[in-house]
Amino acid sequence: MEPEIEFTPSVDNAVLGLREKRLAQSTRSYKARGCRVIRCTRCLLPKIHCLCSSISPMTSDSRFCLLMYDTEPLKPSNTGRLIADILPETTAFIWSRTTVDPQLLTLLSDNSYQPYLIFPASYALPGRVTKTVDKQLGKHPLFIMLDGTWAEARKMFRKSPYLDNLPILAIEADESSDYLLREASTKEQLCTVEVAIKLLAQVNEITASEQLNSYFVNFKQRYLAGKANRSLESLIAHSAENCTAKL
Ligand SMILES: [Zn+2]
Protein backbone atom coordinates (compact mmCIF):
# COMPACT_ATOMS: atom_id res chain seq x y z
CA MET A 1 0.00 0.00 0.00
CA GLU A 2 1.22 3.47 -0.80
CA PRO A 3 1.82 5.68 2.22
CA GLU A 4 0.10 9.04 1.92
CA ILE A 5 1.35 12.38 3.08
CA GLU A 6 0.02 12.82 6.56
CA PHE A 7 0.42 16.00 8.49
CA THR A 8 1.77 16.26 11.98
CA PRO A 9 0.25 19.46 13.36
CA SER A 10 3.36 21.34 14.39
CA VAL A 11 2.24 24.59 12.82
CA ASP A 12 4.93 27.18 13.23
CA ASN A 13 4.54 29.22 10.08
CA ALA A 14 1.79 30.35 7.70
CA VAL A 15 2.53 27.85 4.93
CA LEU A 16 2.35 24.90 7.31
CA GLY A 17 -0.98 26.33 8.53
CA LEU A 18 -2.25 26.54 4.94
CA ARG A 19 -1.13 23.01 4.25
CA GLU A 20 -3.12 21.81 7.23
CA LYS A 21 -6.17 23.77 6.07
CA ARG A 22 -5.83 22.52 2.49
CA LEU A 23 -5.53 18.89 3.61
CA ALA A 24 -8.64 19.28 5.79
CA GLN A 25 -10.60 20.57 2.76
CA SER A 26 -9.61 17.66 0.55
CA THR A 27 -12.22 15.00 0.10
CA ARG A 28 -9.53 12.57 -0.99
CA SER A 29 -5.93 12.22 0.12
CA TYR A 30 -3.41 14.27 -1.76
CA LYS A 31 -0.73 12.16 -3.33
CA ALA A 32 2.44 13.88 -4.34
CA ARG A 33 4.46 12.56 -7.23
CA GLY A 34 6.75 9.82 -5.98
CA CYS A 35 4.36 9.20 -3.12
CA ARG A 36 5.67 5.71 -2.45
CA VAL A 37 8.55 7.42 -0.70
CA ILE A 38 8.21 7.94 3.06
CA ARG A 39 8.41 11.70 3.47
CA CYS A 40 9.06 13.96 6.42
CA THR A 41 5.69 15.56 7.15
CA ARG A 42 7.23 18.99 7.63
CA CYS A 43 9.80 19.51 4.86
CA LEU A 44 8.17 16.90 2.55
CA LEU A 45 11.57 15.51 1.56
CA PRO A 46 12.17 11.76 1.74
CA LYS A 47 12.79 11.04 5.44
CA ILE A 48 16.41 10.09 4.86
CA HIS A 49 17.03 13.55 3.36
CA CYS A 50 15.00 15.56 5.95
CA LEU A 51 16.44 19.05 6.44
CA CYS A 52 14.24 20.25 9.28
CA SER A 53 17.10 20.35 11.78
CA SER A 54 18.95 22.88 9.59
CA ILE A 55 16.14 25.47 9.69
CA SER A 56 17.24 28.55 11.55
CA PRO A 57 14.54 31.21 11.49
CA MET A 58 15.34 34.92 11.63
CA THR A 59 13.62 38.26 11.37
CA SER A 60 13.95 40.78 8.57
CA ASP A 61 12.68 44.25 7.83
CA SER A 62 11.19 43.05 4.53
CA ARG A 63 8.11 40.89 4.70
CA PHE A 64 6.81 38.35 2.23
CA CYS A 65 3.23 37.39 1.44
CA LEU A 66 2.69 34.22 -0.59
CA LEU A 67 -0.43 33.88 -2.71
CA MET A 68 -0.41 30.15 -3.33
CA TYR A 69 -2.25 28.34 -6.09
CA ASP A 70 -4.50 25.49 -4.92
CA THR A 71 -2.33 22.50 -3.94
CA GLU A 72 0.95 24.45 -3.94
CA PRO A 73 1.39 24.18 -0.12
CA LEU A 74 1.24 20.39 -0.48
CA LYS A 75 3.85 19.98 -3.19
CA PRO A 76 7.31 18.74 -2.24
CA SER A 77 8.76 20.80 -5.13
CA ASN A 78 7.27 24.08 -3.86
CA THR A 79 9.97 26.58 -2.87
CA GLY A 80 7.81 29.48 -1.60
CA ARG A 81 7.52 27.61 1.69
CA LEU A 82 11.29 27.86 2.20
CA ILE A 83 10.85 31.62 2.64
CA ALA A 84 8.39 31.02 5.50
CA ASP A 85 10.77 28.51 7.11
CA ILE A 86 13.56 31.09 7.38
CA LEU A 87 11.36 34.19 7.76
CA PRO A 88 8.40 33.05 9.91
CA GLU A 89 6.73 36.47 9.70
CA THR A 90 5.83 35.52 6.12
CA THR A 91 2.09 35.41 5.49
CA ALA A 92 0.43 32.97 3.09
CA PHE A 93 -3.00 32.64 1.49
CA ILE A 94 -4.60 30.21 -0.94
CA TRP A 95 -5.58 32.11 -4.07
CA SER A 96 -9.12 31.92 -5.36
CA ARG A 97 -10.57 33.45 -8.52
CA THR A 98 -13.92 34.18 -6.89
CA THR A 99 -13.13 35.16 -3.32
CA VAL A 100 -10.43 36.93 -1.38
CA ASP A 101 -9.42 36.31 2.21
CA PRO A 102 -10.39 39.44 4.23
CA GLN A 103 -7.12 39.07 6.14
CA LEU A 104 -5.23 39.57 2.88
CA LEU A 105 -7.16 42.79 2.20
CA THR A 106 -6.43 43.97 5.75
CA LEU A 107 -2.74 43.27 5.21
CA LEU A 108 -2.68 45.15 1.90
CA SER A 109 -4.29 48.23 3.47
CA ASP A 110 -2.12 48.17 6.61
CA ASN A 111 -0.13 51.41 6.86
CA SER A 112 2.89 49.71 8.37
CA TYR A 113 3.57 47.97 5.05
CA GLN A 114 4.55 49.15 1.59
CA PRO A 115 3.26 46.37 -0.70
CA TYR A 116 4.88 45.46 -4.03
CA LEU A 117 3.61 42.88 -6.45
CA ILE A 118 6.54 40.84 -7.77
CA PHE A 119 6.06 40.13 -11.46
CA PRO A 120 7.92 40.53 -14.79
CA ALA A 121 7.72 44.10 -16.09
CA SER A 122 6.65 43.03 -19.57
CA TYR A 123 3.16 42.15 -18.32
CA ALA A 124 2.28 45.54 -16.87
CA LEU A 125 1.71 49.07 -18.07
CA PRO A 126 5.02 50.94 -17.79
CA GLY A 127 3.68 53.48 -15.26
CA ARG A 128 3.05 50.73 -12.78
CA VAL A 129 6.52 49.24 -12.82
CA THR A 130 9.28 50.18 -10.43
CA LYS A 131 12.83 48.86 -10.25
CA THR A 132 13.63 50.06 -6.77
CA VAL A 133 12.13 49.64 -3.34
CA ASP A 134 11.24 52.92 -1.75
CA LYS A 135 12.25 52.40 1.86
CA GLN A 136 9.77 54.58 3.68
CA LEU A 137 10.34 55.38 7.29
CA GLY A 138 8.44 53.06 9.60
CA LYS A 139 7.16 50.87 6.77
CA HIS A 140 8.15 47.32 5.99
CA PRO A 141 8.44 46.48 2.29
CA LEU A 142 5.84 43.76 1.67
CA PHE A 143 6.63 41.56 -1.30
CA ILE A 144 3.58 39.79 -2.75
CA MET A 145 4.71 36.57 -4.43
CA LEU A 146 2.41 34.66 -6.80
CA ASP A 147 3.37 31.09 -6.01
CA GLY A 148 2.44 28.45 -8.57
CA THR A 149 3.50 27.32 -12.02
CA TRP A 150 4.18 30.11 -14.49
CA ALA A 151 0.73 29.68 -16.11
CA GLU A 152 -0.93 29.78 -12.68
CA ALA A 153 1.03 32.88 -11.66
CA ARG A 154 -0.14 34.66 -14.83
CA LYS A 155 -3.72 33.68 -14.07
CA MET A 156 -3.45 35.02 -10.51
CA PHE A 157 -1.94 38.22 -11.90
CA ARG A 158 -4.81 38.74 -14.35
CA LYS A 159 -7.66 37.76 -12.08
CA SER A 160 -6.96 39.42 -8.74
CA PRO A 161 -8.51 42.92 -8.91
CA TYR A 162 -7.32 43.73 -5.36
CA LEU A 163 -3.73 43.60 -6.66
CA ASP A 164 -4.38 45.88 -9.64
CA ASN A 165 -3.31 49.09 -7.92
CA LEU A 166 -0.09 47.83 -6.39
CA PRO A 167 3.24 48.88 -7.87
CA ILE A 168 4.99 46.07 -9.69
CA LEU A 169 8.53 45.33 -8.73
CA ALA A 170 10.21 43.47 -11.53
CA ILE A 171 12.90 40.93 -10.90
CA GLU A 172 14.48 39.67 -14.07
CA ALA A 173 16.65 36.57 -14.19
CA ASP A 174 20.16 37.81 -14.92
CA GLU A 175 21.52 34.35 -14.47
CA SER A 176 20.01 31.00 -15.28
CA SER A 177 17.99 29.23 -12.67
CA ASP A 178 19.40 25.82 -11.99
CA TYR A 179 16.32 24.73 -10.10
CA LEU A 180 14.84 22.59 -12.80
CA LEU A 181 12.68 20.44 -10.57
CA ARG A 182 9.61 21.15 -12.60
CA GLU A 183 9.43 20.12 -16.19
CA ALA A 184 7.40 23.20 -17.13
CA SER A 185 10.02 25.67 -15.95
CA THR A 186 12.66 27.08 -18.24
CA LYS A 187 16.14 28.39 -17.60
CA GLU A 188 14.88 31.98 -17.73
CA GLN A 189 12.37 31.53 -14.92
CA LEU A 190 13.52 31.85 -11.36
CA CYS A 191 11.67 29.81 -8.79
CA THR A 192 9.88 31.60 -5.96
CA VAL A 193 12.65 31.31 -3.38
CA GLU A 194 15.30 32.47 -5.88
CA VAL A 195 13.28 35.64 -6.45
CA ALA A 196 13.08 36.20 -2.67
CA ILE A 197 16.85 35.75 -2.32
CA LYS A 198 17.39 38.44 -4.98
CA LEU A 199 14.85 40.80 -3.43
CA LEU A 200 16.51 40.59 -0.02
CA ALA A 201 19.90 41.30 -1.59
CA GLN A 202 18.40 44.25 -3.47
CA VAL A 203 17.12 45.86 -0.26
CA ASN A 204 20.46 45.23 1.42
CA GLU A 205 19.27 42.51 3.77
CA ILE A 206 22.39 40.54 3.03
CA THR A 207 22.31 38.20 6.04
CA ALA A 208 18.71 37.17 5.33
CA SER A 209 19.48 36.76 1.63
CA GLU A 210 22.52 34.56 2.35
CA GLN A 211 20.75 32.51 4.99
CA LEU A 212 17.82 31.83 2.67
CA ASN A 213 20.21 31.01 -0.15
CA SER A 214 22.18 28.47 1.85
CA TYR A 215 18.94 26.86 3.04
CA PHE A 216 17.76 26.67 -0.58
CA VAL A 217 21.07 25.13 -1.74
CA ASN A 218 20.73 22.52 1.00
CA PHE A 219 17.09 21.85 0.04
CA LYS A 220 17.95 21.56 -3.66
CA GLN A 221 20.73 19.04 -3.04
CA ARG A 222 18.51 16.88 -0.85
CA TYR A 223 15.51 17.15 -3.17
CA LEU A 224 17.58 16.09 -6.16
CA ALA A 225 19.22 13.28 -4.16
CA GLY A 226 15.72 12.01 -3.31
CA LYS A 227 14.72 12.22 -6.96
CA ALA A 228 17.84 10.30 -8.04
CA ASN A 229 17.07 7.58 -5.48
CA ARG A 230 13.56 7.30 -6.85
CA SER A 231 14.74 6.95 -10.45
CA LEU A 232 17.21 4.30 -9.37
CA GLU A 233 14.52 2.45 -7.41
CA SER A 234 12.10 2.50 -10.31
CA LEU A 235 14.88 1.32 -12.66
CA ILE A 236 15.65 -1.59 -10.35
CA ALA A 237 11.95 -2.39 -9.95
CA HIS A 238 11.52 -2.21 -13.70
CA SER A 239 14.44 -4.50 -14.51
CA ALA A 240 13.25 -6.92 -11.81
CA GLU A 241 9.86 -7.03 -13.56
CA ASN A 242 11.58 -7.70 -16.87
CA CYS A 243 13.56 -10.55 -15.30
CA THR A 244 10.39 -12.03 -13.87
CA ALA A 245 8.76 -11.78 -17.26
CA LYS A 246 11.65 -13.64 -18.85
CA LEU A 247 11.54 -16.40 -16.24
ZN1 LIG B 1 11.93 17.33 7.50
Residues whose N, C-alpha, C, O or C-beta is under 5 A from the ligand:
A	BS01	ZN	C40 R42 C43 C50 L51 C52
